[in-house]
Amino acid sequence: MTIFLSIYFLVINLISFYLMYADKQKSANKTWRIPESNLFFLCFAGGFIGTFLAMKYIRHKTKHWQFHAAVIISGLFWIIGVPSIYYFLIFNH
């Protein structure tokens, strides 16, 4: 189970970072952009680390408070909420 979650988080965060990078490039070239809803979805699907790193290192979406909030809320959910739900389901049959 843990190997599956590790691979999932690695892949979802790499995709999240890459799409933030690609959107930054598209913005600079004034071409079709990746919808923000897709970037938010990836963040809430577990890609909050990739989103955060893209915001920090490629300086993309840093002026959008919604992305800061999404990273914080998603991070709290995945770090606190998911293990709590897992614990509750396993130990409270």
Chimera marker file (.cmm) of the C-alpha trace (Angstrom):
<marker_set name="trace">
<marker id="1" x="0.000" y="0.000" z="0.000" r="1" g="1" b="0" radius="0.5"/>
<marker id="2" x="2.764" y="2.460" z="0.875" r="1" g="1" b="0" radius="0.5"/>
<marker id="3" x="4.666" y="1.797" z="-2.352" r="1" g="1" b="0" radius="0.5"/>
<marker id="4" x="1.499" y="2.560" z="-4.324" r="1" g="1" b="0" radius="0.5"/>
<marker id="5" x="0.995" y="5.840" z="-2.453" r="1" g="1" b="0" radius="0.5"/>
<marker id="6" x="4.645" y="6.781" z="-2.907" r="1" g="1" b="0" radius="0.5"/>
<marker id="7" x="4.482" y="6.206" z="-6.653" r="1" g="1" b="0" radius="0.5"/>
<marker id="8" x="1.145" y="8.042" z="-6.848" r="1" g="1" b="0" radius="0.5"/>
<marker id="9" x="2.504" y="11.098" z="-5.026" r="1" g="1" b="0" radius="0.5"/>
<marker id="10" x="5.663" y="11.140" z="-7.101" r="1" g="1" b="0" radius="0.5"/>
<marker id="11" x="3.736" y="10.977" z="-10.385" r="1" g="1" b="0" radius="0.5"/>
<marker id="12" x="0.984" y="13.461" z="-9.437" r="1" g="1" b="0" radius="0.5"/>
<marker id="13" x="3.525" y="15.983" z="-8.167" r="1" g="1" b="0" radius="0.5"/>
<marker id="14" x="5.717" y="15.663" z="-11.249" r="1" g="1" b="0" radius="0.5"/>
<marker id="15" x="2.672" y="16.191" z="-13.465" r="1" g="1" b="0" radius="0.5"/>
<marker id="16" x="1.550" y="19.142" z="-11.353" r="1" g="1" b="0" radius="0.5"/>
<marker id="17" x="4.982" y="20.785" z="-11.515" r="1" g="1" b="0" radius="0.5"/>
<marker id="18" x="5.319" y="20.145" z="-15.241" r="1" g="1" b="0" radius="0.5"/>
<marker id="19" x="1.900" y="21.595" z="-16.070" r="1" g="1" b="0" radius="0.5"/>
<marker id="20" x="2.609" y="24.690" z="-13.980" r="1" g="1" b="0" radius="0.5"/>
<marker id="21" x="5.905" y="25.048" z="-15.881" r="1" g="1" b="0" radius="0.5"/>
<marker id="22" x="4.171" y="24.511" z="-19.235" r="1" g="1" b="0" radius="0.5"/>
<marker id="23" x="1.523" y="27.084" z="-18.339" r="1" g="1" b="0" radius="0.5"/>
<marker id="24" x="4.250" y="29.580" z="-17.448" r="1" g="1" b="0" radius="0.5"/>
<marker id="25" x="5.886" y="28.990" z="-20.853" r="1" g="1" b="0" radius="0.5"/>
<marker id="26" x="2.548" y="29.365" z="-22.624" r="1" g="1" b="0" radius="0.5"/>
<marker id="27" x="1.952" y="32.595" z="-20.735" r="1" g="1" b="0" radius="0.5"/>
<marker id="28" x="5.306" y="33.999" z="-21.821" r="1" g="1" b="0" radius="0.5"/>
<marker id="29" x="4.653" y="32.989" z="-25.452" r="1" g="1" b="0" radius="0.5"/>
<marker id="30" x="1.074" y="34.333" z="-25.347" r="1" g="1" b="0" radius="0.5"/>
<marker id="31" x="-0.399" y="31.016" z="-26.528" r="1" g="1" b="0" radius="0.5"/>
<marker id="32" x="-3.276" y="28.818" z="-25.331" r="1" g="1" b="0" radius="0.5"/>
<marker id="33" x="-3.101" y="28.352" z="-21.553" r="1" g="1" b="0" radius="0.5"/>
<marker id="34" x="-3.828" y="25.393" z="-19.302" r="1" g="1" b="0" radius="0.5"/>
<marker id="35" x="-7.134" y="26.047" z="-17.483" r="1" g="1" b="0" radius="0.5"/>
<marker id="36" x="-6.707" y="26.984" z="-13.829" r="1" g="1" b="0" radius="0.5"/>
<marker id="37" x="-9.332" y="24.391" z="-12.932" r="1" g="1" b="0" radius="0.5"/>
<marker id="38" x="-6.958" y="21.669" z="-14.159" r="1" g="1" b="0" radius="0.5"/>
<marker id="39" x="-4.122" y="23.075" z="-12.046" r="1" g="1" b="0" radius="0.5"/>
<marker id="40" x="-6.410" y="23.250" z="-8.994" r="1" g="1" b="0" radius="0.5"/>
<marker id="41" x="-7.585" y="19.680" z="-9.593" r="1" g="1" b="0" radius="0.5"/>
<marker id="42" x="-4.011" y="18.396" z="-9.644" r="1" g="1" b="0" radius="0.5"/>
<marker id="43" x="-3.215" y="20.334" z="-6.486" r="1" g="1" b="0" radius="0.5"/>
<marker id="44" x="-6.166" y="18.829" z="-4.614" r="1" g="1" b="0" radius="0.5"/>
<marker id="45" x="-5.495" y="15.371" z="-6.063" r="1" g="1" b="0" radius="0.5"/>
<marker id="46" x="-2.227" y="15.329" z="-4.122" r="1" g="1" b="0" radius="0.5"/>
<marker id="47" x="0.004" y="17.489" z="-6.289" r="1" g="1" b="0" radius="0.5"/>
<marker id="48" x="0.272" y="20.279" z="-3.737" r="1" g="1" b="0" radius="0.5"/>
<marker id="49" x="4.045" y="19.812" z="-3.398" r="1" g="1" b="0" radius="0.5"/>
<marker id="50" x="4.599" y="20.129" z="-7.146" r="1" g="1" b="0" radius="0.5"/>
<marker id="51" x="2.318" y="23.168" z="-7.248" r="1" g="1" b="0" radius="0.5"/>
<marker id="52" x="4.149" y="24.764" z="-4.333" r="1" g="1" b="0" radius="0.5"/>
<marker id="53" x="7.584" y="24.085" z="-5.830" r="1" g="1" b="0" radius="0.5"/>
<marker id="54" x="6.494" y="25.536" z="-9.175" r="1" g="1" b="0" radius="0.5"/>
<marker id="55" x="5.186" y="28.638" z="-7.441" r="1" g="1" b="0" radius="0.5"/>
<marker id="56" x="8.438" y="29.002" z="-5.526" r="1" g="1" b="0" radius="0.5"/>
<marker id="57" x="11.042" y="28.179" z="-8.184" r="1" g="1" b="0" radius="0.5"/>
<marker id="58" x="9.477" y="29.187" z="-11.489" r="1" g="1" b="0" radius="0.5"/>
<marker id="59" x="7.461" y="32.023" z="-9.939" r="1" g="1" b="0" radius="0.5"/>
<marker id="60" x="4.148" y="31.059" z="-11.514" r="1" g="1" b="0" radius="0.5"/>
<marker id="61" x="0.721" y="31.931" z="-10.053" r="1" g="1" b="0" radius="0.5"/>
<marker id="62" x="2.364" y="33.632" z="-7.064" r="1" g="1" b="0" radius="0.5"/>
<marker id="63" x="0.019" y="36.629" z="-7.223" r="1" g="1" b="0" radius="0.5"/>
<marker id="64" x="-3.091" y="34.433" z="-7.099" r="1" g="1" b="0" radius="0.5"/>
<marker id="65" x="-4.199" y="33.999" z="-3.501" r="1" g="1" b="0" radius="0.5"/>
<marker id="66" x="-6.397" y="31.084" z="-4.603" r="1" g="1" b="0" radius="0.5"/>
<marker id="67" x="-3.320" y="28.997" z="-5.406" r="1" g="1" b="0" radius="0.5"/>
<marker id="68" x="-1.713" y="29.781" z="-2.052" r="1" g="1" b="0" radius="0.5"/>
<marker id="69" x="-4.935" y="28.731" z="-0.323" r="1" g="1" b="0" radius="0.5"/>
<marker id="70" x="-5.238" y="25.590" z="-2.467" r="1" g="1" b="0" radius="0.5"/>
<marker id="71" x="-1.707" y="24.478" z="-1.554" r="1" g="1" b="0" radius="0.5"/>
<marker id="72" x="-2.331" y="25.024" z="2.164" r="1" g="1" b="0" radius="0.5"/>
<marker id="73" x="-5.778" y="23.397" z="2.256" r="1" g="1" b="0" radius="0.5"/>
<marker id="74" x="-4.716" y="20.469" z="0.079" r="1" g="1" b="0" radius="0.5"/>
<marker id="75" x="-1.554" y="19.949" z="2.098" r="1" g="1" b="0" radius="0.5"/>
<marker id="76" x="-3.470" y="19.903" z="5.367" r="1" g="1" b="0" radius="0.5"/>
<marker id="77" x="-5.995" y="17.474" z="3.935" r="1" g="1" b="0" radius="0.5"/>
<marker id="78" x="-3.365" y="15.049" z="2.636" r="1" g="1" b="0" radius="0.5"/>
<marker id="79" x="-1.067" y="15.305" z="5.655" r="1" g="1" b="0" radius="0.5"/>
<marker id="80" x="-3.692" y="15.321" z="8.440" r="1" g="1" b="0" radius="0.5"/>
<marker id="81" x="-7.055" y="14.353" z="6.976" r="1" g="1" b="0" radius="0.5"/>
<marker id="82" x="-6.193" y="11.301" z="4.908" r="1" g="1" b="0" radius="0.5"/>
<marker id="83" x="-4.179" y="9.537" z="7.654" r="1" g="1" b="0" radius="0.5"/>
<marker id="84" x="-6.952" y="10.336" z="10.151" r="1" g="1" b="0" radius="0.5"/>
<marker id="85" x="-9.593" y="8.830" z="7.874" r="1" g="1" b="0" radius="0.5"/>
<marker id="86" x="-7.375" y="5.794" z="7.242" r="1" g="1" b="0" radius="0.5"/>
<marker id="87" x="-6.807" y="5.318" z="10.982" r="1" g="1" b="0" radius="0.5"/>
<marker id="88" x="-10.527" y="5.640" z="11.693" r="1" g="1" b="0" radius="0.5"/>
<marker id="89" x="-11.474" y="3.091" z="9.020" r="1" g="1" b="0" radius="0.5"/>
<marker id="90" x="-8.819" y="0.556" z="10.041" r="1" g="1" b="0" radius="0.5"/>
<marker id="91" x="-9.228" y="0.679" z="13.813" r="1" g="1" b="0" radius="0.5"/>
<marker id="92" x="-12.964" y="1.360" z="14.201" r="1" g="1" b="0" radius="0.5"/>
<marker id="93" x="-14.691" y="-1.566" z="12.543" r="1" g="1" b="0" radius="0.5"/>
<link id1="1" id2="2" r="1" g="1" b="0" radius="0.2"/>
<link id1="2" id2="3" r="1" g="1" b="0" radius="0.2"/>
<link id1="3" id2="4" r="1" g="1" b="0" radius="0.2"/>
<link id1="4" id2="5" r="1" g="1" b="0" radius="0.2"/>
<link id1="5" id2="6" r="1" g="1" b="0" radius="0.2"/>
<link id1="6" id2="7" r="1" g="1" b="0" radius="0.2"/>
<link id1="7" id2="8" r="1" g="1" b="0" radius="0.2"/>
<link id1="8" id2="9" r="1" g="1" b="0" radius="0.2"/>
<link id1="9" id2="10" r="1" g="1" b="0" radius="0.2"/>
<link id1="10" id2="11" r="1" g="1" b="0" radius="0.2"/>
<link id1="11" id2="12" r="1" g="1" b="0" radius="0.2"/>
<link id1="12" id2="13" r="1" g="1" b="0" radius="0.2"/>
<link id1="13" id2="14" r="1" g="1" b="0" radius="0.2"/>
<link id1="14" id2="15" r="1" g="1" b="0" radius="0.2"/>
<link id1="15" id2="16" r="1" g="1" b="0" radius="0.2"/>
<link id1="16" id2="17" r="1" g="1" b="0" radius="0.2"/>
<link id1="17" id2="18" r="1" g="1" b="0" radius="0.2"/>
<link id1="18" id2="19" r="1" g="1" b="0" radius="0.2"/>
<link id1="19" id2="20" r="1" g="1" b="0" radius="0.2"/>
<link id1="20" id2="21" r="1" g="1" b="0" radius="0.2"/>
<link id1="21" id2="22" r="1" g="1" b="0" radius="0.2"/>
<link id1="22" id2="23" r="1" g="1" b="0" radius="0.2"/>
<link id1="23" id2="24" r="1" g="1" b="0" radius="0.2"/>
<link id1="24" id2="25" r="1" g="1" b="0" radius="0.2"/>
<link id1="25" id2="26" r="1" g="1" b="0" radius="0.2"/>
<link id1="26" id2="27" r="1" g="1" b="0" radius="0.2"/>
<link id1="27" id2="28" r="1" g="1" b="0" radius="0.2"/>
<link id1="28" id2="29" r="1" g="1" b="0" radius="0.2"/>
<link id1="29" id2="30" r="1" g="1" b="0" radius="0.2"/>
<link id1="30" id2="31" r="1" g="1" b="0" radius="0.2"/>
<link id1="31" id2="32" r="1" g="1" b="0" radius="0.2"/>
<link id1="32" id2="33" r="1" g="1" b="0" radius="0.2"/>
<link id1="33" id2="34" r="1" g="1" b="0" radius="0.2"/>
<link id1="34" id2="35" r="1" g="1" b="0" radius="0.2"/>
<link id1="35" id2="36" r="1" g="1" b="0" radius="0.2"/>
<link id1="36" id2="37" r="1" g="1" b="0" radius="0.2"/>
<link id1="37" id2="38" r="1" g="1" b="0" radius="0.2"/>
<link id1="38" id2="39" r="1" g="1" b="0" radius="0.2"/>
<link id1="39" id2="40" r="1" g="1" b="0" radius="0.2"/>
<link id1="40" id2="41" r="1" g="1" b="0" radius="0.2"/>
<link id1="41" id2="42" r="1" g="1" b="0" radius="0.2"/>
<link id1="42" id2="43" r="1" g="1" b="0" radius="0.2"/>
<link id1="43" id2="44" r="1" g="1" b="0" radius="0.2"/>
<link id1="44" id2="45" r="1" g="1" b="0" radius="0.2"/>
<link id1="45" id2="46" r="1" g="1" b="0" radius="0.2"/>
<link id1="46" id2="47" r="1" g="1" b="0" radius="0.2"/>
<link id1="47" id2="48" r="1" g="1" b="0" radius="0.2"/>
<link id1="48" id2="49" r="1" g="1" b="0" radius="0.2"/>
<link id1="49" id2="50" r="1" g="1" b="0" radius="0.2"/>
<link id1="50" id2="51" r="1" g="1" b="0" radius="0.2"/>
<link id1="51" id2="52" r="1" g="1" b="0" radius="0.2"/>
<link id1="52" id2="53" r="1" g="1" b="0" radius="0.2"/>
<link id1="53" id2="54" r="1" g="1" b="0" radius="0.2"/>
<link id1="54" id2="55" r="1" g="1" b="0" radius="0.2"/>
<link id1="55" id2="56" r="1" g="1" b="0" radius="0.2"/>
<link id1="56" id2="57" r="1" g="1" b="0" radius="0.2"/>
<link id1="57" id2="58" r="1" g="1" b="0" radius="0.2"/>
<link id1="58" id2="59" r="1" g="1" b="0" radius="0.2"/>
<link id1="59" id2="60" r="1" g="1" b="0" radius="0.2"/>
<link id1="60" id2="61" r="1" g="1" b="0" radius="0.2"/>
<link id1="61" id2="62" r="1" g="1" b="0" radius="0.2"/>
<link id1="62" id2="63" r="1" g="1" b="0" radius="0.2"/>
<link id1="63" id2="64" r="1" g="1" b="0" radius="0.2"/>
<link id1="64" id2="65" r="1" g="1" b="0" radius="0.2"/>
<link id1="65" id2="66" r="1" g="1" b="0" radius="0.2"/>
<link id1="66" id2="67" r="1" g="1" b="0" radius="0.2"/>
<link id1="67" id2="68" r="1" g="1" b="0" radius="0.2"/>
<link id1="68" id2="69" r="1" g="1" b="0" radius="0.2"/>
<link id1="69" id2="70" r="1" g="1" b="0" radius="0.2"/>
<link id1="70" id2="71" r="1" g="1" b="0" radius="0.2"/>
<link id1="71" id2="72" r="1" g="1" b="0" radius="0.2"/>
<link id1="72" id2="73" r="1" g="1" b="0" radius="0.2"/>
<link id1="73" id2="74" r="1" g="1" b="0" radius="0.2"/>
<link id1="74" id2="75" r="1" g="1" b="0" radius="0.2"/>
<link id1="75" id2="76" r="1" g="1" b="0" radius="0.2"/>
<link id1="76" id2="77" r="1" g="1" b="0" radius="0.2"/>
<link id1="77" id2="78" r="1" g="1" b="0" radius="0.2"/>
<link id1="78" id2="79" r="1" g="1" b="0" radius="0.2"/>
<link id1="79" id2="80" r="1" g="1" b="0" radius="0.2"/>
<link id1="80" id2="81" r="1" g="1" b="0" radius="0.2"/>
<link id1="81" id2="82" r="1" g="1" b="0" radius="0.2"/>
<link id1="82" id2="83" r="1" g="1" b="0" radius="0.2"/>
<link id1="83" id2="84" r="1" g="1" b="0" radius="0.2"/>
<link id1="84" id2="85" r="1" g="1" b="0" radius="0.2"/>
<link id1="85" id2="86" r="1" g="1" b="0" radius="0.2"/>
<link id1="86" id2="87" r="1" g="1" b="0" radius="0.2"/>
<link id1="87" id2="88" r="1" g="1" b="0" radius="0.2"/>
<link id1="88" id2="89" r="1" g="1" b="0" radius="0.2"/>
<link id1="89" id2="90" r="1" g="1" b="0" radius="0.2"/>
<link id1="90" id2="91" r="1" g="1" b="0" radius="0.2"/>
<link id1="91" id2="92" r="1" g="1" b="0" radius="0.2"/>
<link id1="92" id2="93" r="1" g="1" b="0" radius="0.2"/>
</marker_set>
